[in-house]
Amino acid sequence: MIQTIRVLYKRYSDALLKSTALGGFFARRIKLGSGVSRPQIPPHDNHGFWKDLPKGFCVLAPMADVTDVAFRRMIAKYSRMGAQGGGPAVMWTEFVSADGLASKGREVLLRDLAFTENERPIVAQLFTSKPENMKFAAHLVASLGFDGIDINMGCPDKSIEKQGSGAAHIKNPELAQKVIRAAQEGALEYAQEKSKETGTTVEPIPVSVKTRVGYNKVELETWIPKILDMNIANLTIHARTRKEMSNVPARWEHVARSLEIRNNHKVRNAQGELVQCTTRIIGNGDVTSLAQAHDKIKQTGCDGVMIGRGIFGSPWFFDSAFNAEHDLTIRRRLEIMLEHTRLFMELLGDIKNFALMKKHYKAYVHGWHGAKELRIKLMEAQSVQEIEGIVAEYCVNEKDLVECTLARAQHHTHIMLNK
Ligand SMILES: Cc1cc2nc3c(=O)[nH]c(=O)nc-3n(C[C@H](O)[C@H](O)[C@H](O)COP(=O)(O)O)c2cc1C
């Protein structure tokens, strides 16, 4: 898995280097290279939609080359996002380089920032170590209509850390604070411009951070207060250190401790008074079902839980009223997989490799007798047409089996084996 993450992060950062000129399209907004001025503290607790989320929410993790525009649309549809019992409560984009967005080559990156209304609330995740680029990118993200900006301060990939971004921020809290403040300023600046233009008050979109519990060792007591001092709207804590990558089980006791730190923390409000910190805290790591997420919320007191790898091949994951094992036939499962593949090709086929879909196939085609043989064929396919052909053939050859749910398929297999 780590290898996969590395490859994905690498591929992603390589894409950043592929510049295409867009002229000075966005240049009018903020002068690049200008320093970030003395922070202007937003005139209110700028926590946007975060403050209204009822405690106990579940959100979708940002995952490069996984939670892309196609998969997010599938999740919004099949998890009934926005409807009662549906979810997730918040979506994240994949991480996007603020340096890339601030460059002339931003065009490819803007494709990663496409979203539909059904995905709201949605936050754009950015990374950089350059405050001026963060300010520019935050302004741009606000102008695109996002509900929030999230800053990646946990990515362990070497190519990201080399830029001083991702987990490298844990080693330099002062710079991390400047980057956060720059994002808040970019959002505020856009809101002020928009307010002037429309004659109504436009609120700046909130800023959040996603990080780990420390770099080489647990550093909650020093690192978390530095972040909370910035009065951010939400802090997501991946319950491992940078050094641990994903090699050890997530340690949720660190999420519980972060809650205590938050509860004892004071921040300055717009009037300069010290007030209780109200930053929401989300825990993250190794959660694979909604039931597990709710257990974590009970055990740690965290406001919400973020789910990453648990959603591979399960766009229905966040629908609390839906039990795929009992409610979904294998045929329907395969149809949804095809729908996902076609959407991926339609939206991203010209810029992303078809092979990226294969990690989803592994998860869609799993849990019944004969799934492995089908999976092997799908792994060898090179195009959407081949995938369609393989699925059609399977549905003809296994016409009884594909009408079963996974729960019933176990039973079906039992009868077939005993015939
Ligand atoms: C393929 C992959 C890509 C990822 N990309 C990002 C990313 O773009 N931004 C980020 O903050 N974390 C990223 N992560 C980390 C996840 O958001 C999450 O913190 C991690 O997978 C642990 O949660 P989980 O156990 O629920 O998967 C990625 C993880 C994976 C597996």
The ligand as a Gaussian input file, in Angstrom:
#p B3LYP/6-31G(d) Opt

LIG

0 1
 C       -3.773000       6.335000      -2.507000
 C       -3.762000       7.346000      -1.397000
 C       -3.666000       8.688000      -1.695000
 C       -3.657000       9.638000      -0.664000
 N       -3.637000      10.962000      -0.987000
 C       -3.760000      11.895000       0.007000
 C       -3.883000      13.277000      -0.296000
 O       -3.930000      13.683000      -1.463000
 N       -3.986000      14.146000       0.754000
 C       -3.963000      13.733000       2.062000
 O       -4.071000      14.556000       2.975000
 N       -3.862000      12.441000       2.362000
 C       -3.782000      11.511000       1.378000
 N       -3.752000      10.184000       1.697000
 C       -3.896000       9.778000       3.123000
 C       -5.391000       9.531000       3.461000
 O       -6.144000      10.712000       3.333000
 C       -5.562000       8.990000       4.901000
 O       -5.023000       9.927000       5.799000
 C       -4.845000       7.661000       5.099000
 O       -5.130000       6.772000       4.028000
 C       -5.300000       6.994000       6.409000
 O       -6.694000       6.807000       6.433000
 P       -7.377000       5.372000       6.108000
 O       -6.745000       4.369000       7.035000
 O       -8.837000       5.577000       6.380000
 O       -7.077000       5.056000       4.685000
 C       -3.730000       9.229000       0.691000
 C       -3.810000       7.864000       0.975000
 C       -3.852000       6.928000      -0.040000
 C       -3.983000       5.478000       0.305000

